[in-house]
Amino acid sequence: MAFLRRLVRRGASRLLHPMQKGLILGVLGGAMLYLSTGQLLWIPGGVLLGVGVGHFVGRRRRHVHTALVTMSREDSPPRLMRPRPEETSEHREQRLRQAATFRVTRLLEGKTDRAGAVEQIGCTVPGFSAERYEAELDEALIRIEEYRMRVRARRLLLIQKAREMSALDGVFALHSFNRKFSRHVGQYGLGPISLEEALGDMHSHEVIEEAVVRTDALIREAIDMDTSSGRHELNMASLRQTHPGFNDHSMIEALCWEVLDYR
């Protein structure tokens, strides 16, 4: 009996619930008493006694575990109440500048007005005076106008190159630019390039509109093509056949559409 108790304690005690261990001990104890006295009732009596003891020990163990967990939680501060590192003044100034730049872009795109832009800057980086938000907005307007001058110069260069191409390729160059980049934040609200203003003195409205339709069709077909290794020449040959009139540069850009699409 002592040997069996030691076996249960050392081996199974780590795997069994206290009630299960009590049940085993109760069965063993009842069996030993039955063998000693010949009374069969000792077996169910041992089972009941073992289950009761196991239930009592299990409840007591759960109470102790709950108390320990509660004490551990009380000793450590809640996650949401732990102090956050303080933001430096340099970081706040940087965030204010970024917020003003972003909101001025939205202002130039017509998605807000000046009062709304100032309010949104204050909500993004609170703690400054209203005068400071107004001044930061004005500085951002000057800063972005300098950016826009450089963007306009690049767009004029693109238009100049498009005017040197055929109607199809010139429209492809400008229309594909509009589809990819005209809504990009880096265009600072300048919007799409007007095809009529850029090419209208060289080509009729009908020619430009037809070129737009054909450009979209070329891009759609190129996007659906298999561009895995070894397919380039086959794809180019197919596009030359189904979309005659475009040069190879336009077709290559169409095939690389998803790679070069930075919207």
URVEN-V841632 format. One record per pair of residues at least 6 apart in sequence whose C-alpha atoms are under 6 Angstrom apart, sorted by sequence separation. I is the first residue (numbers start at 1). J is the second residue. D is the distance in Angstrom with one decimal. If there is no record, write none. Layout:
<<I;J;D> <I;J;D>>
This chain:
<<34;40;5.7> <107;113;5.7> <34;42;5.7> <162;170;4.1> <182;191;5.0> <182;192;4.7> <30;42;4.8> <31;43;5.6> <30;43;4.0> <103;117;5.5> <178;192;5.1> <30;46;4.4> <27;46;5.6> <26;46;4.3> <27;47;5.2> <26;47;4.5> <99;121;5.7> <23;47;5.7> <26;50;4.2> <23;50;4.7> <22;50;4.2> <23;51;5.1> <22;51;5.4> <96;125;6.0> <19;51;5.5> <22;54;4.6> <222;254;5.7> <222;255;4.9> <19;54;3.7> <219;254;5.1> <18;54;4.7> <19;55;5.2> <100;137;5.5> <101;140;5.3> <18;58;5.4> <100;140;6.0> <168;211;5.3> <172;215;5.6> <169;246;5.8> <184;263;5.7> <109;189;4.5> <108;189;5.4> <180;261;5.6> <181;263;6.0> <105;188;5.5> <180;263;5.6>>
